[in-house]
Amino acid sequence: MSVVESKLASMGIELPRKIRPGAGLVPVVRHGDLLFVSGHGPEDNEGNLLYRGQVGAEVTVEDAIRAARATGVQLLRTLRDHLGDLDRIERIVKALGFVNSAPGFHDQPTVMHGFSDLMVELFGARGQHARSAIGTSSLPFNQPVEIELVVAVRP
């Protein structure tokens, strides 16, 4: 078991294999030493959405932070499936977070801390990343958060 997966296990987080999406979606594209990971939402390990609604209306900031963390777990599942070993991650380079925001909600960066804190907890300095947190009026399936990544990997 990799160092990162051992840390996840000690946190009570399991990463079973992810079911591959349909042919129209490519979860990861590799270019050189960079992986570009498609947007993910806050699902459980069976693919069920954990949270629904706009942050600041149906979803509290606290639940949105948990949703961002859960989204991070799903991104890690996809990365592990693609790489075979999360220890091959050299750096989380960039995270782009979309927050399904109710009118007047302006605390998108706080929501994204749920994701960012998980990456730093697992990878240390390699988990620190550039980040954007964007408010939007809607996301697919009415999920509160969607995150995509750029990750540098070792050969």
CNS distance restraints for C-alpha pairs under 8 A (distance, minus, plus):
assign (resid   1 and name CA) (resid   5 and name CA) 6.25 0.50 0.50
assign (resid   1 and name CA) (resid   6 and name CA) 6.36 0.50 0.50
assign (resid   2 and name CA) (resid   6 and name CA) 6.11 0.50 0.50
assign (resid   2 and name CA) (resid  85 and name CA) 6.42 0.50 0.50
assign (resid   2 and name CA) (resid  86 and name CA) 6.73 0.50 0.50
assign (resid   2 and name CA) (resid  87 and name CA) 6.04 0.50 0.50
assign (resid   3 and name CA) (resid   7 and name CA) 6.35 0.50 0.50
assign (resid   3 and name CA) (resid  87 and name CA) 6.54 0.50 0.50
assign (resid   4 and name CA) (resid   8 and name CA) 6.27 0.50 0.50
assign (resid   4 and name CA) (resid  86 and name CA) 6.18 0.50 0.50
assign (resid   4 and name CA) (resid  87 and name CA) 6.17 0.50 0.50
assign (resid   4 and name CA) (resid 122 and name CA) 6.18 0.50 0.50
assign (resid   4 and name CA) (resid 123 and name CA) 7.23 0.50 0.50
assign (resid   5 and name CA) (resid   9 and name CA) 6.09 0.50 0.50
assign (resid   5 and name CA) (resid  86 and name CA) 7.11 0.50 0.50
assign (resid   6 and name CA) (resid  10 and name CA) 6.24 0.50 0.50
assign (resid   7 and name CA) (resid  11 and name CA) 6.38 0.50 0.50
assign (resid   7 and name CA) (resid 122 and name CA) 6.65 0.50 0.50
assign (resid   8 and name CA) (resid  12 and name CA) 6.38 0.50 0.50
assign (resid   8 and name CA) (resid  13 and name CA) 5.08 0.50 0.50
assign (resid   8 and name CA) (resid  14 and name CA) 6.93 0.50 0.50
assign (resid   8 and name CA) (resid 122 and name CA) 7.44 0.50 0.50
assign (resid   9 and name CA) (resid  13 and name CA) 5.27 0.50 0.50
assign (resid   9 and name CA) (resid  14 and name CA) 6.23 0.50 0.50
assign (resid  13 and name CA) (resid  73 and name CA) 7.89 0.50 0.50
assign (resid  15 and name CA) (resid  45 and name CA) 7.51 0.50 0.50
assign (resid  15 and name CA) (resid  73 and name CA) 7.68 0.50 0.50
assign (resid  15 and name CA) (resid  76 and name CA) 7.80 0.50 0.50
assign (resid  15 and name CA) (resid  77 and name CA) 5.57 0.50 0.50
assign (resid  16 and name CA) (resid  45 and name CA) 6.99 0.50 0.50
assign (resid  16 and name CA) (resid  77 and name CA) 7.26 0.50 0.50
assign (resid  17 and name CA) (resid  77 and name CA) 6.88 0.50 0.50
assign (resid  17 and name CA) (resid  81 and name CA) 6.57 0.50 0.50
assign (resid  18 and name CA) (resid  45 and name CA) 7.65 0.50 0.50
assign (resid  18 and name CA) (resid  77 and name CA) 6.43 0.50 0.50
assign (resid  18 and name CA) (resid  78 and name CA) 6.65 0.50 0.50
assign (resid  18 and name CA) (resid  81 and name CA) 7.09 0.50 0.50
assign (resid  21 and name CA) (resid  25 and name CA) 6.29 0.50 0.50
assign (resid  21 and name CA) (resid  26 and name CA) 7.72 0.50 0.50
assign (resid  21 and name CA) (resid  27 and name CA) 7.79 0.50 0.50
assign (resid  26 and name CA) (resid  38 and name CA) 7.22 0.50 0.50
assign (resid  27 and name CA) (resid  37 and name CA) 5.82 0.50 0.50
assign (resid  27 and name CA) (resid  38 and name CA) 5.12 0.50 0.50
assign (resid  27 and name CA) (resid  78 and name CA) 7.21 0.50 0.50
assign (resid  28 and name CA) (resid  35 and name CA) 6.37 0.50 0.50
assign (resid  28 and name CA) (resid  36 and name CA) 5.61 0.50 0.50
assign (resid  28 and name CA) (resid  37 and name CA) 4.56 0.50 0.50
assign (resid  28 and name CA) (resid  38 and name CA) 6.20 0.50 0.50
assign (resid  28 and name CA) (resid  78 and name CA) 7.82 0.50 0.50
assign (resid  28 and name CA) (resid  79 and name CA) 7.84 0.50 0.50
assign (resid  28 and name CA) (resid  82 and name CA) 7.37 0.50 0.50
assign (resid  29 and name CA) (resid  35 and name CA) 5.69 0.50 0.50
assign (resid  29 and name CA) (resid  36 and name CA) 5.20 0.50 0.50
assign (resid  29 and name CA) (resid  37 and name CA) 6.63 0.50 0.50
assign (resid  30 and name CA) (resid  34 and name CA) 5.75 0.50 0.50
assign (resid  30 and name CA) (resid  35 and name CA) 4.51 0.50 0.50
assign (resid  30 and name CA) (resid  36 and name CA) 6.32 0.50 0.50
assign (resid  31 and name CA) (resid  35 and name CA) 6.43 0.50 0.50
assign (resid  31 and name CA) (resid  36 and name CA) 7.94 0.50 0.50
assign (resid  33 and name CA) (resid 152 and name CA) 5.54 0.50 0.50
assign (resid  33 and name CA) (resid 153 and name CA) 5.36 0.50 0.50
assign (resid  33 and name CA) (resid 154 and name CA) 6.79 0.50 0.50
assign (resid  33 and name CA) (resid 155 and name CA) 7.25 0.50 0.50
assign (resid  34 and name CA) (resid 150 and name CA) 6.63 0.50 0.50
assign (resid  34 and name CA) (resid 151 and name CA) 5.54 0.50 0.50
assign (resid  34 and name CA) (resid 152 and name CA) 4.55 0.50 0.50
assign (resid  34 and name CA) (resid 153 and name CA) 6.23 0.50 0.50
assign (resid  35 and name CA) (resid 149 and name CA) 7.83 0.50 0.50
assign (resid  35 and name CA) (resid 150 and name CA) 5.57 0.50 0.50
assign (resid  35 and name CA) (resid 151 and name CA) 5.03 0.50 0.50
assign (resid  35 and name CA) (resid 152 and name CA) 6.31 0.50 0.50
assign (resid  35 and name CA) (resid 153 and name CA) 7.33 0.50 0.50
assign (resid  36 and name CA) (resid 148 and name CA) 7.77 0.50 0.50
assign (resid  36 and name CA) (resid 149 and name CA) 5.93 0.50 0.50
assign (resid  36 and name CA) (resid 150 and name CA) 4.72 0.50 0.50
assign (resid  36 and name CA) (resid 151 and name CA) 6.65 0.50 0.50
assign (resid  37 and name CA) (resid  75 and name CA) 7.73 0.50 0.50
assign (resid  37 and name CA) (resid  79 and name CA) 7.99 0.50 0.50
assign (resid  37 and name CA) (resid 148 and name CA) 5.63 0.50 0.50
assign (resid  37 and name CA) (resid 149 and name CA) 5.03 0.50 0.50
assign (resid  37 and name CA) (resid 150 and name CA) 6.26 0.50 0.50
assign (resid  37 and name CA) (resid 151 and name CA) 7.88 0.50 0.50
assign (resid  38 and name CA) (resid 147 and name CA) 7.94 0.50 0.50
assign (resid  38 and name CA) (resid 148 and name CA) 5.28 0.50 0.50
assign (resid  38 and name CA) (resid 149 and name CA) 7.07 0.50 0.50
assign (resid  39 and name CA) (resid 146 and name CA) 5.77 0.50 0.50
assign (resid  39 and name CA) (resid 147 and name CA) 4.97 0.50 0.50
assign (resid  39 and name CA) (resid 148 and name CA) 4.15 0.50 0.50
assign (resid  39 and name CA) (resid 149 and name CA) 7.54 0.50 0.50
assign (resid  40 and name CA) (resid  71 and name CA) 6.16 0.50 0.50
assign (resid  40 and name CA) (resid  74 and name CA) 6.89 0.50 0.50
assign (resid  40 and name CA) (resid  75 and name CA) 6.48 0.50 0.50
assign (resid  40 and name CA) (resid 146 and name CA) 5.33 0.50 0.50
assign (resid  40 and name CA) (resid 147 and name CA) 5.43 0.50 0.50
assign (resid  40 and name CA) (resid 148 and name CA) 6.42 0.50 0.50
assign (resid  41 and name CA) (resid  49 and name CA) 7.54 0.50 0.50
assign (resid  41 and name CA) (resid  67 and name CA) 7.81 0.50 0.50
assign (resid  41 and name CA) (resid  68 and name CA) 7.85 0.50 0.50
assign (resid  41 and name CA) (resid  70 and name CA) 7.84 0.50 0.50
assign (resid  41 and name CA) (resid  71 and name CA) 5.04 0.50 0.50
assign (resid  41 and name CA) (resid  74 and name CA) 7.52 0.50 0.50
assign (resid  41 and name CA) (resid 143 and name CA) 6.71 0.50 0.50
assign (resid  41 and name CA) (resid 144 and name CA) 7.96 0.50 0.50
assign (resid  41 and name CA) (resid 145 and name CA) 5.90 0.50 0.50
assign (resid  41 and name CA) (resid 146 and name CA) 4.70 0.50 0.50
assign (resid  41 and name CA) (resid 147 and name CA) 6.68 0.50 0.50
assign (resid  42 and name CA) (resid  49 and name CA) 5.90 0.50 0.50
assign (resid  42 and name CA) (resid  50 and name CA) 5.80 0.50 0.50
assign (resid  42 and name CA) (resid  51 and name CA) 6.83 0.50 0.50
assign (resid  42 and name CA) (resid  67 and name CA) 5.15 0.50 0.50
assign (resid  42 and name CA) (resid  68 and name CA) 6.64 0.50 0.50
assign (resid  42 and name CA) (resid  69 and name CA) 7.80 0.50 0.50
assign (resid  42 and name CA) (resid  70 and name CA) 5.03 0.50 0.50
assign (resid  42 and name CA) (resid  71 and name CA) 4.27 0.50 0.50
assign (resid  42 and name CA) (resid  72 and name CA) 7.99 0.50 0.50
assign (resid  42 and name CA) (resid  74 and name CA) 7.24 0.50 0.50
assign (resid  42 and name CA) (resid 143 and name CA) 7.34 0.50 0.50
assign (resid  42 and name CA) (resid 145 and name CA) 6.91 0.50 0.50
assign (resid  42 and name CA) (resid 146 and name CA) 7.54 0.50 0.50
assign (resid  43 and name CA) (resid  47 and name CA) 5.26 0.50 0.50
assign (resid  43 and name CA) (resid  48 and name CA) 5.16 0.50 0.50
assign (resid  43 and name CA) (resid  49 and name CA) 4.35 0.50 0.50
assign (resid  43 and name CA) (resid  50 and name CA) 5.32 0.50 0.50
assign (resid  43 and name CA) (resid  70 and name CA) 6.74 0.50 0.50
assign (resid  43 and name CA) (resid  71 and name CA) 6.75 0.50 0.50
assign (resid  43 and name CA) (resid  74 and name CA) 6.95 0.50 0.50
assign (resid  44 and name CA) (resid  48 and name CA) 5.44 0.50 0.50
assign (resid  44 and name CA) (resid  49 and name CA) 6.53 0.50 0.50
assign (resid  44 and name CA) (resid  50 and name CA) 6.33 0.50 0.50
assign (resid  44 and name CA) (resid  70 and name CA) 7.59 0.50 0.50
assign (resid  44 and name CA) (resid  74 and name CA) 7.92 0.50 0.50
assign (resid  45 and name CA) (resid  74 and name CA) 7.84 0.50 0.50
assign (resid  49 and name CA) (resid 143 and name CA) 7.28 0.50 0.50
assign (resid  50 and name CA) (resid  67 and name CA) 7.31 0.50 0.50
assign (resid  51 and name CA) (resid  59 and name CA) 7.56 0.50 0.50
assign (resid  51 and name CA) (resid  63 and name CA) 7.79 0.50 0.50
assign (resid  51 and name CA) (resid  64 and name CA) 7.99 0.50 0.50
assign (resid  51 and name CA) (resid  67 and name CA) 6.71 0.50 0.50
assign (resid  51 and name CA) (resid 143 and name CA) 6.24 0.50 0.50
assign (resid  51 and name CA) (resid 144 and name CA) 6.66 0.50 0.50
assign (resid  52 and name CA) (resid  58 and name CA) 7.57 0.50 0.50
assign (resid  52 and name CA) (resid  59 and name CA) 7.17 0.50 0.50
assign (resid  52 and name CA) (resid 141 and name CA) 7.65 0.50 0.50
assign (resid  52 and name CA) (resid 142 and name CA) 5.39 0.50 0.50
assign (resid  52 and name CA) (resid 143 and name CA) 4.68 0.50 0.50
assign (resid  52 and name CA) (resid 144 and name CA) 5.81 0.50 0.50
assign (resid  53 and name CA) (resid  57 and name CA) 7.35 0.50 0.50
assign (resid  53 and name CA) (resid  58 and name CA) 5.24 0.50 0.50
assign (resid  53 and name CA) (resid  59 and name CA) 5.85 0.50 0.50
assign (resid  53 and name CA) (resid 100 and name CA) 7.21 0.50 0.50
assign (resid  53 and name CA) (resid 142 and name CA) 5.33 0.50 0.50
assign (resid  53 and name CA) (resid 143 and name CA) 5.90 0.50 0.50
assign (resid  53 and name CA) (resid 144 and name CA) 5.51 0.50 0.50
assign (resid  54 and name CA) (resid  58 and name CA) 5.62 0.50 0.50
assign (resid  54 and name CA) (resid  59 and name CA) 5.78 0.50 0.50
assign (resid  54 and name CA) (resid  99 and name CA) 7.93 0.50 0.50
assign (resid  54 and name CA) (resid 100 and name CA) 4.93 0.50 0.50
assign (resid  54 and name CA) (resid 101 and name CA) 5.00 0.50 0.50
assign (resid  54 and name CA) (resid 102 and name CA) 5.29 0.50 0.50
assign (resid  54 and name CA) (resid 137 and name CA) 7.72 0.50 0.50
assign (resid  54 and name CA) (resid 138 and name CA) 7.60 0.50 0.50
assign (resid  54 and name CA) (resid 142 and name CA) 7.43 0.50 0.50
assign (resid  54 and name CA) (resid 143 and name CA) 7.67 0.50 0.50
assign (resid  54 and name CA) (resid 144 and name CA) 5.57 0.50 0.50
assign (resid  55 and name CA) (resid  59 and name CA) 4.60 0.50 0.50
assign (resid  55 and name CA) (resid  60 and name CA) 5.86 0.50 0.50
assign (resid  55 and name CA) (resid  61 and name CA) 6.36 0.50 0.50
assign (resid  55 and name CA) (resid  64 and name CA) 6.53 0.50 0.50
assign (resid  55 and name CA) (resid  99 and name CA) 7.22 0.50 0.50
assign (resid  55 and name CA) (resid 100 and name CA) 5.99 0.50 0.50
assign (resid  55 and name CA) (resid 101 and name CA) 4.93 0.50 0.50
assign (resid  55 and name CA) (resid 102 and name CA) 5.82 0.50 0.50
assign (resid  55 and name CA) (resid 105 and name CA) 7.29 0.50 0.50
assign (resid  55 and name CA) (resid 144 and name CA) 6.19 0.50 0.50
assign (resid  56 and name CA) (resid  60 and name CA) 5.79 0.50 0.50
assign (resid  56 and name CA) (resid  61 and name CA) 6.73 0.50 0.50
assign (resid  56 and name CA) (resid 101 and name CA) 6.53 0.50 0.50
assign (resid  56 and name CA) (resid 102 and name CA) 5.37 0.50 0.50
assign (resid  56 and name CA) (resid 105 and name CA) 5.83 0.50 0.50
assign (resid  57 and name CA) (resid 102 and name CA) 5.78 0.50 0.50
assign (resid  59 and name CA) (resid  63 and name CA) 6.19 0.50 0.50
assign (resid  59 and name CA) (resid  64 and name CA) 6.40 0.50 0.50
assign (resid  59 and name CA) (resid 144 and name CA) 7.37 0.50 0.50
assign (resid  60 and name CA) (resid  64 and name CA) 6.12 0.50 0.50
assign (resid  61 and name CA) (resid  65 and name CA) 6.15 0.50 0.50
assign (resid  61 and name CA) (resid 110 and name CA) 7.91 0.50 0.50
assign (resid  61 and name CA) (resid 111 and name CA) 6.46 0.50 0.50
assign (resid  62 and name CA) (resid  66 and name CA) 6.44 0.50 0.50
assign (resid  62 and name CA) (resid 111 and name CA) 7.82 0.50 0.50
assign (resid  63 and name CA) (resid  67 and name CA) 6.06 0.50 0.50
assign (resid  64 and name CA) (resid  68 and name CA) 6.18 0.50 0.50
assign (resid  64 and name CA) (resid 111 and name CA) 5.70 0.50 0.50
assign (resid  64 and name CA) (resid 144 and name CA) 6.59 0.50 0.50
assign (resid  64 and name CA) (resid 145 and name CA) 7.18 0.50 0.50
assign (resid  65 and name CA) (resid  69 and name CA) 6.36 0.50 0.50
assign (resid  65 and name CA) (resid 110 and name CA) 7.29 0.50 0.50
assign (resid  65 and name CA) (resid 111 and name CA) 4.56 0.50 0.50
assign (resid  65 and name CA) (resid 112 and name CA) 6.54 0.50 0.50
assign (resid  65 and name CA) (resid 113 and name CA) 6.72 0.50 0.50
assign (resid  65 and name CA) (resid 114 and name CA) 4.56 0.50 0.50
assign (resid  65 and name CA) (resid 115 and name CA) 7.56 0.50 0.50
assign (resid  66 and name CA) (resid  70 and name CA) 6.14 0.50 0.50
assign (resid  66 and name CA) (resid 114 and name CA) 6.05 0.50 0.50
assign (resid  67 and name CA) (resid  71 and name CA) 6.07 0.50 0.50
assign (resid  67 and name CA) (resid 114 and name CA) 7.51 0.50 0.50
assign (resid  67 and name CA) (resid 144 and name CA) 7.31 0.50 0.50
assign (resid  67 and name CA) (resid 145 and name CA) 6.64 0.50 0.50
assign (resid  68 and name CA) (resid  72 and name CA) 6.31 0.50 0.50
assign (resid  68 and name CA) (resid 111 and name CA) 6.64 0.50 0.50
assign (resid  68 and name CA) (resid 112 and name CA) 5.98 0.50 0.50
assign (resid  68 and name CA) (resid 113 and name CA) 7.65 0.50 0.50
assign (resid  68 and name CA) (resid 114 and name CA) 5.08 0.50 0.50
assign (resid  68 and name CA) (resid 115 and name CA) 4.96 0.50 0.50
assign (resid  68 and name CA) (resid 145 and name CA) 6.17 0.50 0.50
assign (resid  68 and name CA) (resid 146 and name CA) 7.73 0.50 0.50
assign (resid  68 and name CA) (resid 147 and name CA) 7.80 0.50 0.50
assign (resid  69 and name CA) (resid  73 and name CA) 6.54 0.50 0.50
assign (resid  69 and name CA) (resid 114 and name CA) 4.60 0.50 0.50
assign (resid  69 and name CA) (resid 115 and name CA) 4.44 0.50 0.50
assign (resid  69 and name CA) (resid 116 and name CA) 7.95 0.50 0.50
assign (resid  69 and name CA) (resid 118 and name CA) 6.43 0.50 0.50
assign (resid  70 and name CA) (resid  74 and name CA) 6.51 0.50 0.50
assign (resid  70 and name CA) (resid 115 and name CA) 7.74 0.50 0.50
assign (resid  71 and name CA) (resid  75 and name CA) 6.25 0.50 0.50
assign (resid  71 and name CA) (resid 115 and name CA) 7.17 0.50 0.50
assign (resid  71 and name CA) (resid 145 and name CA) 7.66 0.50 0.50
assign (resid  71 and name CA) (resid 146 and name CA) 7.25 0.50 0.50
assign (resid  71 and name CA) (resid 147 and name CA) 6.98 0.50 0.50
assign (resid  72 and name CA) (resid  76 and name CA) 6.21 0.50 0.50
assign (resid  72 and name CA) (resid 115 and name CA) 5.41 0.50 0.50
assign (resid  72 and name CA) (resid 118 and name CA) 7.19 0.50 0.50
assign (resid  72 and name CA) (resid 119 and name CA) 7.69 0.50 0.50
assign (resid  72 and name CA) (resid 147 and name CA) 7.84 0.50 0.50
assign (resid  73 and name CA) (resid  77 and name CA) 6.33 0.50 0.50
assign (resid  74 and name CA) (resid  78 and name CA) 6.43 0.50 0.50
assign (resid  75 and name CA) (resid  79 and name CA) 6.20 0.50 0.50
assign (resid  76 and name CA) (resid  80 and name CA) 5.97 0.50 0.50
assign (resid  76 and name CA) (resid  86 and name CA) 7.74 0.50 0.50
assign (resid  77 and name CA) (resid  81 and name CA) 6.09 0.50 0.50
assign (resid  78 and name CA) (resid  82 and name CA) 6.17 0.50 0.50
assign (resid  79 and name CA) (resid  83 and name CA) 5.92 0.50 0.50
assign (resid  79 and name CA) (resid  84 and name CA) 7.86 0.50 0.50
assign (resid  79 and name CA) (resid  86 and name CA) 6.97 0.50 0.50
assign (resid  80 and name CA) (resid  84 and name CA) 5.04 0.50 0.50
assign (resid  80 and name CA) (resid  85 and name CA) 5.52 0.50 0.50
assign (resid  80 and name CA) (resid  86 and name CA) 5.41 0.50 0.50
assign (resid  83 and name CA) (resid  88 and name CA) 7.20 0.50 0.50
assign (resid  88 and name CA) (resid 153 and name CA) 5.58 0.50 0.50
assign (resid  88 and name CA) (resid 154 and name CA) 5.18 0.50 0.50
assign (resid  88 and name CA) (resid 155 and name CA) 7.46 0.50 0.50
assign (resid  89 and name CA) (resid 151 and name CA) 7.04 0.50 0.50
assign (resid  89 and name CA) (resid 152 and name CA) 6.21 0.50 0.50
assign (resid  89 and name CA) (resid 153 and name CA) 4.53 0.50 0.50
assign (resid  89 and name CA) (resid 154 and name CA) 6.31 0.50 0.50
assign (resid  90 and name CA) (resid 126 and name CA) 6.41 0.50 0.50
assign (resid  90 and name CA) (resid 151 and name CA) 7.60 0.50 0.50
assign (resid  90 and name CA) (resid 152 and name CA) 5.35 0.50 0.50
assign (resid  90 and name CA) (resid 153 and name CA) 4.80 0.50 0.50
assign (resid  90 and name CA) (resid 154 and name CA) 5.85 0.50 0.50
assign (resid  91 and name CA) (resid 126 and name CA) 4.52 0.50 0.50
assign (resid  91 and name CA) (resid 127 and name CA) 5.95 0.50 0.50
assign (resid  91 and name CA) (resid 128 and name CA) 7.68 0.50 0.50
assign (resid  91 and name CA) (resid 129 and name CA) 7.80 0.50 0.50
assign (resid  91 and name CA) (resid 151 and name CA) 5.90 0.50 0.50
assign (resid  91 and name CA) (resid 152 and name CA) 5.11 0.50 0.50
assign (resid  91 and name CA) (resid 153 and name CA) 6.87 0.50 0.50
assign (resid  92 and name CA) (resid 119 and name CA) 7.70 0.50 0.50
assign (resid  92 and name CA) (resid 126 and name CA) 6.25 0.50 0.50
assign (resid  92 and name CA) (resid 127 and name CA) 5.11 0.50 0.50
assign (resid  92 and name CA) (resid 128 and name CA) 6.51 0.50 0.50
assign (resid  92 and name CA) (resid 129 and name CA) 5.56 0.50 0.50
assign (resid  92 and name CA) (resid 149 and name CA) 7.56 0.50 0.50
assign (resid  92 and name CA) (resid 150 and name CA) 6.57 0.50 0.50
assign (resid  92 and name CA) (resid 151 and name CA) 4.67 0.50 0.50
assign (resid  92 and name CA) (resid 152 and name CA) 6.42 0.50 0.50
assign (resid  93 and name CA) (resid 127 and name CA) 7.94 0.50 0.50
assign (resid  93 and name CA) (resid 128 and name CA) 7.56 0.50 0.50
assign (resid  93 and name CA) (resid 129 and name CA) 4.93 0.50 0.50
assign (resid  93 and name CA) (resid 130 and name CA) 6.18 0.50 0.50
assign (resid  93 and name CA) (resid 149 and name CA) 7.56 0.50 0.50
assign (resid  93 and name CA) (resid 150 and name CA) 5.46 0.50 0.50
assign (resid  93 and name CA) (resid 151 and name CA) 5.19 0.50 0.50
assign (resid  93 and name CA) (resid 152 and name CA) 6.47 0.50 0.50
assign (resid  94 and name CA) (resid 129 and name CA) 5.26 0.50 0.50
assign (resid  94 and name CA) (resid 130 and name CA) 4.69 0.50 0.50
assign (resid  94 and name CA) (resid 131 and name CA) 5.55 0.50 0.50
assign (resid  94 and name CA) (resid 149 and name CA) 5.69 0.50 0.50
assign (resid  94 and name CA) (resid 150 and name CA) 5.02 0.50 0.50
assign (resid  94 and name CA) (resid 151 and name CA) 6.99 0.50 0.50
assign (resid  95 and name CA) (resid 129 and name CA) 6.85 0.50 0.50
assign (resid  95 and name CA) (resid 130 and name CA) 6.40 0.50 0.50
assign (resid  95 and name CA) (resid 131 and name CA) 4.76 0.50 0.50
assign (resid  95 and name CA) (resid 132 and name CA) 6.51 0.50 0.50
assign (resid  95 and name CA) (resid 147 and name CA) 6.72 0.50 0.50
assign (resid  95 and name CA) (resid 148 and name CA) 5.85 0.50 0.50
assign (resid  95 and name CA) (resid 149 and name CA) 4.66 0.50 0.50
assign (resid  95 and name CA) (resid 150 and name CA) 6.55 0.50 0.50
assign (resid  96 and name CA) (resid 131 and name CA) 5.80 0.50 0.50
assign (resid  96 and name CA) (resid 132 and name CA) 5.00 0.50 0.50
assign (resid  96 and name CA) (resid 133 and name CA) 6.31 0.50 0.50
assign (resid  96 and name CA) (resid 134 and name CA) 7.80 0.50 0.50
assign (resid  96 and name CA) (resid 147 and name CA) 5.59 0.50 0.50
assign (resid  96 and name CA) (resid 148 and name CA) 5.32 0.50 0.50
assign (resid  96 and name CA) (resid 149 and name CA) 6.38 0.50 0.50
assign (resid  97 and name CA) (resid 112 and name CA) 6.66 0.50 0.50
assign (resid  97 and name CA) (resid 131 and name CA) 7.54 0.50 0.50
assign (resid  97 and name CA) (resid 132 and name CA) 6.01 0.50 0.50
assign (resid  97 and name CA) (resid 133 and name CA) 4.75 0.50 0.50
assign (resid  97 and name CA) (resid 134 and name CA) 6.09 0.50 0.50
assign (resid  97 and name CA) (resid 145 and name CA) 7.02 0.50 0.50
assign (resid  97 and name CA) (resid 146 and name CA) 5.82 0.50 0.50
assign (resid  97 and name CA) (resid 147 and name CA) 4.42 0.50 0.50
assign (resid  97 and name CA) (resid 148 and name CA) 6.64 0.50 0.50
assign (resid  98 and name CA) (resid 133 and name CA) 5.93 0.50 0.50
assign (resid  98 and name CA) (resid 134 and name CA) 4.85 0.50 0.50
assign (resid  98 and name CA) (resid 135 and name CA) 5.84 0.50 0.50
assign (resid  98 and name CA) (resid 136 and name CA) 6.55 0.50 0.50
assign (resid  98 and name CA) (resid 145 and name CA) 5.64 0.50 0.50
assign (resid  98 and name CA) (resid 146 and name CA) 5.14 0.50 0.50
assign (resid  98 and name CA) (resid 147 and name CA) 6.24 0.50 0.50
assign (resid  99 and name CA) (resid 108 and name CA) 6.17 0.50 0.50
assign (resid  99 and name CA) (resid 111 and name CA) 7.67 0.50 0.50
assign (resid  99 and name CA) (resid 133 and name CA) 7.14 0.50 0.50
assign (resid  99 and name CA) (resid 134 and name CA) 6.07 0.50 0.50
assign (resid  99 and name CA) (resid 135 and name CA) 4.86 0.50 0.50
assign (resid  99 and name CA) (resid 136 and name CA) 5.93 0.50 0.50
assign (resid  99 and name CA) (resid 139 and name CA) 7.93 0.50 0.50
assign (resid  99 and name CA) (resid 144 and name CA) 5.76 0.50 0.50
assign (resid  99 and name CA) (resid 145 and name CA) 4.71 0.50 0.50
assign (resid  99 and name CA) (resid 146 and name CA) 6.72 0.50 0.50
assign (resid 100 and name CA) (resid 135 and name CA) 6.10 0.50 0.50
assign (resid 100 and name CA) (resid 136 and name CA) 5.07 0.50 0.50
assign (resid 100 and name CA) (resid 137 and name CA) 5.48 0.50 0.50
assign (resid 100 and name CA) (resid 138 and name CA) 5.26 0.50 0.50
assign (resid 100 and name CA) (resid 139 and name CA) 5.93 0.50 0.50
assign (resid 100 and name CA) (resid 142 and name CA) 7.67 0.50 0.50
assign (resid 100 and name CA) (resid 143 and name CA) 7.05 0.50 0.50
assign (resid 100 and name CA) (resid 144 and name CA) 4.75 0.50 0.50
assign (resid 100 and name CA) (resid 145 and name CA) 6.09 0.50 0.50
assign (resid 101 and name CA) (resid 105 and name CA) 5.79 0.50 0.50
assign (resid 101 and name CA) (resid 106 and name CA) 7.84 0.50 0.50
assign (resid 101 and name CA) (resid 108 and name CA) 7.98 0.50 0.50
assign (resid 101 and name CA) (resid 135 and name CA) 5.53 0.50 0.50
assign (resid 101 and name CA) (resid 136 and name CA) 5.63 0.50 0.50
assign (resid 101 and name CA) (resid 137 and name CA) 5.53 0.50 0.50
assign (resid 101 and name CA) (resid 138 and name CA) 7.43 0.50 0.50
assign (resid 101 and name CA) (resid 144 and name CA) 7.57 0.50 0.50
assign (resid 102 and name CA) (resid 137 and name CA) 6.71 0.50 0.50
assign (resid 103 and name CA) (resid 137 and name CA) 7.79 0.50 0.50
assign (resid 106 and name CA) (resid 135 and name CA) 7.47 0.50 0.50
assign (resid 107 and name CA) (resid 111 and name CA) 6.85 0.50 0.50
assign (resid 108 and name CA) (resid 112 and name CA) 6.45 0.50 0.50
assign (resid 108 and name CA) (resid 133 and name CA) 5.57 0.50 0.50
assign (resid 108 and name CA) (resid 134 and name CA) 6.49 0.50 0.50
assign (resid 108 and name CA) (resid 135 and name CA) 6.28 0.50 0.50
assign (resid 109 and name CA) (resid 113 and name CA) 6.51 0.50 0.50
assign (resid 109 and name CA) (resid 132 and name CA) 7.86 0.50 0.50
assign (resid 109 and name CA) (resid 133 and name CA) 5.44 0.50 0.50
assign (resid 110 and name CA) (resid 114 and name CA) 7.67 0.50 0.50
assign (resid 112 and name CA) (resid 116 and name CA) 6.34 0.50 0.50
assign (resid 112 and name CA) (resid 133 and name CA) 6.61 0.50 0.50
assign (resid 113 and name CA) (resid 117 and name CA) 5.58 0.50 0.50
assign (resid 114 and name CA) (resid 118 and name CA) 6.51 0.50 0.50
assign (resid 115 and name CA) (resid 119 and name CA) 6.52 0.50 0.50
assign (resid 116 and name CA) (resid 120 and name CA) 6.38 0.50 0.50
assign (resid 116 and name CA) (resid 127 and name CA) 7.69 0.50 0.50
assign (resid 116 and name CA) (resid 128 and name CA) 7.33 0.50 0.50
assign (resid 116 and name CA) (resid 129 and name CA) 7.78 0.50 0.50
assign (resid 117 and name CA) (resid 121 and name CA) 6.01 0.50 0.50
assign (resid 118 and name CA) (resid 122 and name CA) 6.20 0.50 0.50
assign (resid 119 and name CA) (resid 123 and name CA) 5.86 0.50 0.50
assign (resid 119 and name CA) (resid 124 and name CA) 7.43 0.50 0.50
assign (resid 119 and name CA) (resid 127 and name CA) 4.73 0.50 0.50
assign (resid 119 and name CA) (resid 128 and name CA) 7.05 0.50 0.50
assign (resid 120 and name CA) (resid 124 and name CA) 4.59 0.50 0.50
assign (resid 120 and name CA) (resid 125 and name CA) 6.44 0.50 0.50
assign (resid 120 and name CA) (resid 126 and name CA) 7.25 0.50 0.50
assign (resid 120 and name CA) (resid 127 and name CA) 4.45 0.50 0.50
assign (resid 120 and name CA) (resid 128 and name CA) 5.78 0.50 0.50
assign (resid 121 and name CA) (resid 127 and name CA) 7.66 0.50 0.50
assign (resid 122 and name CA) (resid 127 and name CA) 7.09 0.50 0.50
assign (resid 123 and name CA) (resid 127 and name CA) 4.69 0.50 0.50
assign (resid 124 and name CA) (resid 128 and name CA) 7.16 0.50 0.50
assign (resid 138 and name CA) (resid 142 and name CA) 6.46 0.50 0.50
assign (resid 139 and name CA) (resid 143 and name CA) 5.81 0.50 0.50
assign (resid 139 and name CA) (resid 144 and name CA) 7.01 0.50 0.50
assign (resid 139 and name CA) (resid 145 and name CA) 7.52 0.50 0.50
assign (resid 139 and name CA) (resid 146 and name CA) 7.48 0.50 0.50
